[in-house]
Amino acid sequence: MTYLELSEDGAGSHKFYEVIVAGTEVTITYGRIGEAGQTKVTAFPTEAKAHAAAAKKISEKSRKGYAPAVRGVRQRRAVTRRTIASTRSTAQQAPVLWRFDSGASAFGIFVDGERCWVGNQNGDVYTVTHTGTVTGRFKLPDGVKCIVADDFWIYAGCDDGRVYDLSGKVPRSAYEIAADVDIYWLDIHDGILGVSDRAGRITTIDYEDEFQWARSGSGDYAWMVRCDEDAVYHGHSGGLARYDSADGTPVWENKQARDVLFGWQEAHSVYAGTARGTVHRLAKSDGRVEAVYKCDAAVYSCATSPGGRHVFAGDSHSSVYCFDASGERLWKLGTGCGSAFSMQFLDDRLYIVTTDGSLACIDAGEAAIAAARAGTVPQPMDVKAAASLAIVEPSAQVETVSSGDGVIVECIQEGERLRVRVITPGYESWNVQFPKAVREPGARYLVDGIRSAGRGGFYRAYGEIRRLV
């Protein structure tokens, strides 16, 4: 057995790599120091070949700065968790249709036409229908920072330093953030991941889970990152900046929107909720302030209706607001279930996840809001998860099949890296975005489908993964 660690001063890398040879099998375990890590077992024809493969892996890691160590001496680095400060709203009650107690403070939310997703600090991710029925539960290894969508794919950023793809039946680790990046928030566009962190940096990672570029902002505590086809928008204590998505070239910076706590975007504008009680709407093209929406306390979250016709905000006093596009406040109401850490609007419903762990559905239609302001609200339905609901955890294991419908891909050794290419005829010879923990040299897999990235140059596998035998 050989155990190595790479632990740099300050906020540098903090990882381990363990190689065990037992007969003709080589077991490799790797990950962040203090965690169980991921394990891969490879069988070889002879013991000599197993020892040679192990020696090669150890040599590769040594060249990268890993050194022999004793497991357990160095401890896991602390994870930054957002400070929870929430007081009860004195505003009239919002018309909450239903609410689901996820069990811990919740930051992650995503809502589409089929269901709502909520992720909390215990690592629980639930799916709930729009009428309030819990349909699924994933259990991730650590607290969920946020949930984002990228076309077909749903991703959850986790405090274990990984980003999990929740699009299939089983969560798969899709990205692993370097140990020097203390994740605050993330966003994904067309397979490219943007990560903002405690030090005020923005880091991007490509579809192969490989570092692309990083920039240091003019402030720290970077709670906001939003990505689109051309740019990455980065909000922190010093303001809001735009970077070119391809190479990180600075485009503009606006320091009027300071102490950013949350971000949202529309096609031509980006929104920054601040600790100063405002939401700033900035033009994506040049960063000029287009409108300012004034709340009565620090803004934890914000969102818009389609096209930015209405702007919503949630403050630290358990209130939610609605403004028209110009900045006029239309209403302010209390949530009754804590301050909204994240929110999303869909079909006249405002969905929020809160400091007390609730996923709540608020009727934001004109009639319901008018009734609420007059003092009449519905009795919220308290949603419960069935005791029999299966809990699904991340796994690197896949089903084995001899044939089936779908697209065949193959893992190919390319230098020190394993790449995945499409074998089924009719495709380009591009790499495929594919979970690293599943890859084995020479193995072929059957996937439900393959889509070309919007920018071209690589494919993205979706659906279930089965190994061909």
C-alpha positions as CSV (number, residue, x, y, z in Angstrom):
1,M,0.0,0.0,0.0
2,T,1.2,3.5,-0.9
3,Y,-0.5,6.5,0.6
4,L,0.2,10.0,-0.8
5,E,-1.0,13.5,0.0
6,L,-0.8,16.9,-1.7
7,S,-1.5,19.6,0.8
8,E,-0.4,23.2,-0.1
9,D,-0.2,26.2,2.3
10,G,-3.1,28.5,2.6
11,A,-6.1,27.6,0.4
12,G,-4.1,25.3,-1.9
13,S,-4.8,21.7,-2.8
14,H,-5.7,19.3,0.0
15,K,-6.0,15.8,-1.6
16,F,-4.9,12.2,-1.1
17,Y,-4.1,9.3,-3.4
18,E,-3.8,5.7,-2.2
19,V,-2.7,2.7,-4.2
20,I,-3.1,-0.9,-2.9
21,V,-1.8,-3.9,-4.8
22,A,-3.3,-7.3,-3.9
23,G,-2.3,-10.1,-6.2
24,T,-3.4,-9.1,-9.7
25,E,-5.7,-6.3,-8.5
26,V,-4.9,-2.6,-8.1
27,T,-7.2,-0.6,-5.9
28,I,-6.9,3.2,-6.2
29,T,-8.7,5.5,-3.8
30,Y,-8.5,9.3,-4.1
31,G,-10.3,12.5,-2.9
32,R,-10.1,15.3,-0.4
33,I,-8.2,14.7,2.8
34,G,-10.5,13.7,5.6
35,E,-13.1,12.2,3.2
36,A,-13.7,8.6,2.1
37,G,-13.0,9.5,-1.5
38,Q,-13.7,7.4,-4.6
39,T,-12.4,3.9,-5.3
40,K,-11.6,2.1,-8.5
41,V,-10.4,-1.5,-8.7
42,T,-8.6,-2.8,-11.9
43,A,-7.7,-6.4,-12.5
44,F,-4.5,-7.3,-14.5
45,P,-3.4,-10.5,-16.2
46,T,-0.4,-11.0,-13.9
47,E,1.0,-9.7,-10.6
48,A,3.9,-8.1,-12.4
49,K,1.6,-6.1,-14.6
50,A,-0.4,-5.0,-11.5
51,H,2.8,-3.8,-9.8
52,A,4.0,-2.0,-12.9
53,A,0.6,-0.2,-13.3
54,A,0.7,0.8,-9.6
55,A,4.2,2.1,-9.9
56,K,3.3,4.2,-12.9
57,K,0.3,5.8,-11.1
58,I,2.5,6.6,-8.0
59,S,5.2,8.1,-10.3
60,E,2.6,10.3,-12.0
61,K,1.3,11.7,-8.7
62,S,4.8,12.2,-7.3
63,R,5.7,14.4,-10.3
64,K,2.6,16.5,-9.5
65,G,3.8,17.1,-5.9
66,Y,2.2,14.3,-4.0
67,A,4.4,13.0,-1.1
68,P,4.2,10.0,1.2
69,A,2.1,10.7,4.3
70,V,0.2,9.0,7.2
71,R,-3.5,8.9,6.9
72,G,-5.3,10.8,9.6
73,V,-2.5,13.2,10.5
74,R,-3.8,16.0,8.3
75,Q,-7.5,16.9,8.9
76,R,-10.2,17.8,6.5
77,R,-10.5,21.5,5.7
78,A,-13.4,23.4,7.1
79,V,-16.3,24.1,4.7
80,T,-17.8,27.6,4.7
81,R,-21.5,27.6,5.4
82,R,-23.7,30.7,4.8
83,T,-24.6,32.5,8.0
84,I,-28.3,32.2,8.7
85,A,-29.8,35.4,9.9
86,S,-33.6,35.6,9.7
87,T,-36.3,37.4,11.6
88,R,-40.0,37.1,11.4
89,S,-41.8,39.4,8.9
90,T,-44.2,42.0,10.1
91,A,-45.9,42.2,6.7
92,Q,-49.2,40.6,5.9
93,Q,-49.1,36.9,5.1
94,A,-48.4,35.8,1.5
95,P,-50.9,33.4,-0.1
96,V,-48.8,30.2,0.4
97,L,-50.6,27.2,-1.3
98,W,-48.3,24.5,0.1
99,R,-45.1,24.0,1.9
100,F,-42.7,21.1,2.4
101,D,-40.3,20.9,5.3
102,S,-37.1,19.5,3.9
103,G,-35.5,19.1,7.3
104,A,-32.7,21.7,7.2
105,S,-32.0,25.2,5.9
106,A,-32.3,25.1,2.1
107,F,-30.4,27.0,-0.6
108,G,-31.0,24.9,-3.7
109,I,-34.0,25.3,-5.9
110,F,-34.9,24.6,-9.5
111,V,-38.4,24.5,-11.0
112,D,-39.4,23.4,-14.5
113,G,-42.7,22.4,-16.1
114,E,-42.7,18.9,-14.4
115,R,-41.5,19.4,-10.8
116,C,-39.7,21.4,-8.2
117,W,-36.2,20.5,-6.8
118,V,-35.1,21.5,-3.3
119,G,-31.7,20.8,-1.7
120,N,-30.7,21.4,1.9
121,Q,-27.7,21.6,4.2
122,N,-28.1,18.0,5.2
123,G,-27.4,16.9,1.6
124,D,-31.0,15.9,1.0
125,V,-32.5,16.7,-2.5
126,Y,-36.2,16.2,-3.0
127,T,-38.4,16.4,-6.0
128,V,-42.0,17.7,-5.5
129,T,-44.8,18.1,-8.0
130,H,-46.4,21.5,-8.6
131,T,-49.4,20.3,-6.6
132,G,-47.3,19.3,-3.6
133,T,-46.5,15.6,-3.9
134,V,-43.0,14.4,-3.0
135,T,-41.8,12.1,-5.8
136,G,-38.1,11.5,-5.2
137,R,-35.2,11.8,-2.7
138,F,-31.5,11.8,-3.3
139,K,-29.0,11.8,-0.5
140,L,-25.7,13.6,-1.3
141,P,-22.6,13.3,1.0
142,D,-22.7,16.9,2.3
143,G,-24.8,20.1,2.2
144,V,-26.3,21.3,-1.1
145,K,-25.1,24.8,-2.0
146,C,-27.4,25.2,-5.1
147,I,-29.3,23.4,-7.9
148,V,-29.0,24.6,-11.5
149,A,-30.2,23.4,-14.8
150,D,-28.3,23.2,-18.1
151,D,-30.6,22.1,-20.9
152,F,-31.6,18.5,-20.1
153,W,-29.2,18.2,-17.1
154,I,-29.9,19.1,-13.4
155,Y,-26.8,19.7,-11.2
156,A,-26.4,20.1,-7.5
157,G,-23.3,21.8,-6.0
158,C,-22.3,20.0,-2.8
159,D,-20.1,20.9,0.2
160,D,-18.0,17.9,-0.5
161,G,-16.5,19.8,-3.4
162,R,-18.3,17.9,-6.1
163,V,-21.1,18.8,-8.5
164,Y,-23.6,16.0,-9.0
165,D,-25.7,15.2,-12.1
166,L,-29.2,14.4,-10.9
167,S,-30.6,13.8,-14.4
168,G,-30.6,10.0,-14.2
169,K,-31.9,7.5,-11.7
170,V,-28.6,7.7,-9.7
171,P,-26.6,10.8,-8.9
172,R,-23.2,10.9,-10.7
173,S,-20.3,13.1,-9.8
174,A,-19.9,15.3,-12.9
175,Y,-17.3,17.9,-11.7
176,E,-14.8,17.9,-8.8
177,I,-13.8,21.3,-7.6
178,A,-10.2,21.8,-6.6
179,A,-9.5,22.0,-2.9
180,D,-8.4,25.6,-3.2
181,V,-11.9,26.7,-4.3
182,D,-14.3,27.2,-1.3
183,I,-17.6,27.0,-3.2
184,Y,-20.2,29.7,-2.5
185,W,-22.3,29.4,-5.7
186,L,-22.1,27.9,-9.1
187,D,-23.8,28.0,-12.5
188,I,-23.5,25.9,-15.7
189,H,-24.0,26.8,-19.3
190,D,-23.5,24.4,-22.2
191,G,-21.3,22.1,-20.1
192,I,-19.0,24.9,-18.8
193,L,-19.1,25.3,-15.0
194,G,-18.6,28.7,-13.2
195,V,-17.8,28.7,-9.5
196,S,-17.6,31.7,-7.2
197,D,-15.9,31.3,-3.8
198,R,-15.2,32.8,-0.4
199,A,-12.0,34.5,-1.6
200,G,-13.9,36.5,-4.2
201,R,-12.6,34.5,-7.2
202,I,-14.4,33.2,-10.2
203,T,-13.2,29.8,-11.6
204,T,-14.4,28.0,-14.8
205,I,-14.1,24.3,-15.5
206,D,-14.7,22.7,-18.8
207,Y,-16.8,19.7,-19.8
208,E,-13.9,17.3,-19.1
209,D,-13.8,18.5,-15.4
210,E,-10.6,20.3,-16.2
211,F,-9.6,23.8,-15.1
212,Q,-10.2,26.5,-17.7
213,W,-9.4,29.9,-16.2
214,A,-9.7,31.8,-12.9
215,R,-9.8,35.5,-12.0
216,S,-9.7,37.3,-8.6
217,G,-12.4,39.9,-8.1
218,S,-12.1,43.3,-6.4
219,G,-13.9,41.9,-3.3
220,D,-14.4,38.7,-1.4
221,Y,-17.5,36.6,-0.4
222,A,-18.6,35.9,-4.0
223,W,-22.2,34.7,-3.7
224,M,-23.1,35.3,-7.3
225,V,-22.2,33.6,-10.6
226,R,-24.3,33.5,-13.7
227,C,-23.2,32.1,-17.0
228,D,-24.5,32.6,-20.6
229,E,-23.2,31.8,-24.1
230,D,-20.8,34.7,-24.1
231,A,-20.0,35.7,-20.5
232,V,-19.7,34.9,-16.8
233,Y,-21.2,37.4,-14.4
234,H,-19.5,37.5,-11.0
235,G,-20.9,39.3,-7.9
236,H,-19.0,39.8,-4.6
237,S,-18.5,42.3,-1.8
238,G,-16.9,44.8,-4.2
239,G,-19.5,44.8,-6.9
240,L,-20.4,42.9,-10.1
241,A,-18.2,42.1,-13.1
242,R,-18.5,40.5,-16.5
243,Y,-15.8,38.2,-17.9
244,D,-15.5,36.7,-21.4
245,S,-16.5,33.0,-21.0
246,A,-13.8,31.7,-23.3
247,D,-10.7,33.1,-21.6
248,G,-11.8,35.2,-18.6
249,T,-10.9,38.6,-20.2
250,P,-12.5,41.3,-18.1
251,V,-15.3,43.2,-19.9
252,W,-16.6,45.6,-17.3
253,E,-17.1,46.0,-13.6
254,N,-19.8,48.0,-11.7
255,K,-19.0,48.8,-8.1
256,Q,-22.4,50.4,-7.4
257,A,-24.0,47.0,-6.8
258,R,-21.8,46.1,-3.8
259,D,-22.1,43.4,-1.2
260,V,-23.9,41.0,-3.6
261,L,-25.7,38.1,-1.9
262,F,-27.5,36.6,-4.9
263,G,-27.8,36.9,-8.7
264,W,-30.3,36.3,-11.5
265,Q,-30.2,36.9,-15.2
266,E,-32.5,37.5,-18.2
267,A,-31.5,37.6,-21.9
268,H,-30.2,41.2,-21.8
269,S,-29.9,42.1,-18.1
270,V,-28.3,40.7,-14.9
271,Y,-29.7,41.2,-11.4
272,A,-27.8,41.5,-8.2
273,G,-29.5,41.3,-4.8
274,T,-27.4,43.0,-2.1
275,A,-26.9,43.2,1.6
276,R,-27.7,46.9,1.3
277,G,-31.4,46.0,0.7
278,T,-31.4,46.6,-3.0
279,V,-31.6,44.6,-6.3
280,H,-29.7,46.2,-9.1
281,R,-30.5,45.5,-12.7
282,L,-27.5,46.0,-15.0
283,A,-27.2,45.8,-18.7
284,K,-25.2,42.8,-19.8
285,S,-23.6,44.7,-22.7
286,D,-21.8,47.5,-20.7
287,G,-22.7,47.1,-17.0
288,R,-24.7,50.3,-16.6
289,V,-27.5,50.4,-14.0
290,E,-30.9,50.1,-15.6
291,A,-33.0,50.1,-12.4
292,V,-32.8,49.7,-8.7
293,Y,-35.4,47.9,-6.6
294,K,-35.4,48.9,-2.9
295,C,-36.3,46.5,-0.2
296,D,-36.4,47.0,3.6
297,A,-33.6,44.6,4.6
298,A,-30.7,42.6,3.1
299,V,-31.7,40.8,0.0
300,Y,-31.0,37.1,0.2
301,S,-32.5,36.1,-3.2
302,C,-34.2,37.5,-6.3
303,A,-35.9,36.3,-9.5
304,T,-38.0,37.6,-12.4
305,S,-41.0,36.7,-14.4
306,P,-40.3,36.1,-18.1
307,G,-38.6,39.0,-19.8
308,G,-38.1,40.8,-16.5
309,R,-41.7,42.2,-16.5
310,H,-41.8,41.7,-12.7
311,V,-38.9,41.4,-10.3
312,F,-39.2,39.4,-7.0
313,A,-36.9,39.6,-4.0
314,G,-36.6,37.9,-0.6
315,D,-35.1,39.6,2.4
316,S,-33.6,38.6,5.7
317,H,-36.8,39.5,7.6
318,S,-38.9,36.7,6.0
319,S,-40.6,39.0,3.5
320,V,-41.0,38.7,-0.3
321,Y,-41.4,41.6,-2.6
322,C,-42.7,42.2,-6.1
323,F,-41.7,45.2,-8.3
324,D,-42.5,46.3,-11.8
325,A,-39.7,46.5,-14.3
326,S,-39.1,50.2,-13.7
327,G,-38.5,49.8,-9.9
328,E,-42.0,50.6,-8.4
329,R,-42.8,48.3,-5.5
330,L,-46.1,46.5,-6.0
331,W,-46.3,44.5,-2.8
332,K,-44.5,43.1,0.2
333,L,-45.8,40.0,2.1
334,G,-44.5,37.7,4.8
335,T,-43.5,34.1,3.9
336,G,-44.5,32.6,7.3
337,C,-41.7,30.0,6.9
338,G,-38.4,31.9,7.1
339,S,-36.3,34.0,4.7
340,A,-36.0,33.0,1.1
341,F,-32.4,31.9,0.4
342,S,-33.3,31.1,-3.3
343,M,-36.4,31.6,-5.4
344,Q,-37.9,31.0,-8.9
345,F,-41.0,32.2,-10.6
346,L,-43.1,30.0,-13.0
347,D,-46.7,30.3,-14.2
348,D,-47.9,32.8,-11.6
349,R,-46.3,30.9,-8.8
350,L,-43.3,32.0,-6.8
351,Y,-41.3,29.1,-5.4
352,I,-39.0,29.7,-2.5
353,V,-36.6,27.7,-0.3
354,T,-35.9,29.1,3.1
355,T,-33.9,29.4,6.3
356,D,-36.1,27.0,8.1
357,G,-35.8,24.4,5.3
358,S,-39.2,24.9,3.6
359,L,-39.9,24.7,-0.1
360,A,-43.0,26.9,-0.4
361,C,-45.3,27.6,-3.3
362,I,-46.8,31.1,-3.3
363,D,-49.7,32.1,-5.5
364,A,-48.4,35.3,-7.2
365,G,-51.5,35.8,-9.4
366,E,-53.1,39.2,-9.2
367,A,-56.3,38.0,-7.5
368,A,-54.5,36.0,-4.8
369,I,-52.2,38.9,-4.0
370,A,-55.1,41.4,-3.8
371,A,-56.9,39.0,-1.4
372,A,-53.7,38.6,0.7
373,R,-53.2,42.4,1.0
374,A,-56.8,42.6,2.1
375,G,-56.1,39.9,4.8
376,T,-57.5,36.8,3.2
377,V,-55.1,33.9,2.4
378,P,-55.6,30.1,1.9
379,Q,-54.7,27.6,4.6
380,P,-51.3,26.2,3.4
381,M,-51.2,22.5,2.7
382,D,-48.3,20.9,4.7
383,V,-46.6,18.4,2.4
384,K,-45.0,15.2,3.8
385,A,-42.7,12.7,2.2
386,A,-43.9,9.1,2.4
387,A,-42.0,7.0,4.8
388,S,-41.6,4.4,2.0
389,L,-39.9,6.9,-0.3
390,A,-36.7,5.4,-1.5
391,I,-33.4,7.2,-0.8
392,V,-31.0,7.2,-3.7
393,E,-27.3,7.9,-3.1
394,P,-24.5,8.7,-5.5
395,S,-22.7,5.7,-7.1
396,A,-20.0,4.9,-9.6
397,Q,-21.6,1.4,-10.2
398,V,-23.4,0.8,-13.5
399,E,-25.6,-2.0,-14.8
400,T,-24.0,-4.4,-17.2
401,V,-25.8,-5.5,-20.4
402,S,-24.9,-7.4,-23.5
403,S,-27.0,-5.2,-25.9
404,G,-29.8,-2.7,-26.0
405,D,-31.1,0.5,-27.6
406,G,-28.9,3.6,-27.4
407,V,-25.5,5.0,-28.4
408,I,-22.3,3.1,-27.7
409,V,-19.3,5.0,-26.3
410,E,-15.8,3.8,-25.5
411,C,-13.1,4.9,-22.9
412,I,-9.8,5.5,-24.6
413,Q,-6.5,6.1,-22.9
414,E,-4.9,9.4,-24.2
415,G,-1.6,10.0,-22.4
416,E,-2.4,10.2,-18.7
417,R,-6.1,10.9,-19.3
418,L,-9.1,8.7,-20.1
419,R,-11.3,10.1,-22.8
420,V,-14.7,8.9,-24.0
421,R,-15.6,8.8,-27.8
422,V,-18.7,7.7,-29.7
423,I,-18.4,4.3,-31.4
424,T,-21.8,4.2,-33.0
425,P,-21.5,5.3,-36.6
426,G,-22.6,8.8,-37.7
427,Y,-20.9,10.9,-35.1
428,E,-17.9,13.2,-35.0
429,S,-14.7,12.1,-33.4
430,W,-15.3,14.5,-30.5
431,N,-14.9,13.7,-26.8
432,V,-18.0,13.0,-24.7
433,Q,-18.8,14.5,-21.4
434,F,-19.0,11.4,-19.2
435,P,-18.6,10.7,-15.4
436,K,-14.9,10.2,-14.5
437,A,-15.7,7.7,-11.7
438,V,-17.3,5.4,-14.2
439,R,-14.5,5.4,-16.8
440,E,-12.3,2.3,-17.3
441,P,-9.7,1.9,-20.1
442,G,-11.1,0.0,-23.0
443,A,-14.6,-0.3,-21.6
444,R,-17.7,0.3,-23.8
445,Y,-20.9,1.7,-22.5
446,L,-24.4,2.1,-23.7
447,V,-26.1,5.5,-23.1
448,D,-29.6,6.6,-23.8
449,G,-28.5,9.4,-26.0
450,I,-25.8,11.9,-27.1
451,R,-26.3,15.6,-27.7
452,S,-23.8,18.0,-29.3
453,A,-22.9,21.0,-27.1
454,G,-24.3,24.2,-28.3
455,R,-20.9,25.6,-29.1
456,G,-19.9,22.3,-30.8
457,G,-16.7,20.5,-30.3
458,F,-17.9,17.9,-27.8
459,Y,-20.8,15.7,-27.0
460,R,-22.8,15.3,-23.8
461,A,-24.2,11.9,-22.8
462,Y,-27.6,11.8,-21.1
463,G,-29.9,9.2,-19.5
464,E,-28.8,5.9,-18.0
465,I,-25.3,4.5,-18.3
466,R,-24.9,0.7,-18.8
467,R,-21.6,-1.2,-19.4
468,L,-21.5,-3.5,-22.3
469,V,-20.1,-7.0,-21.8
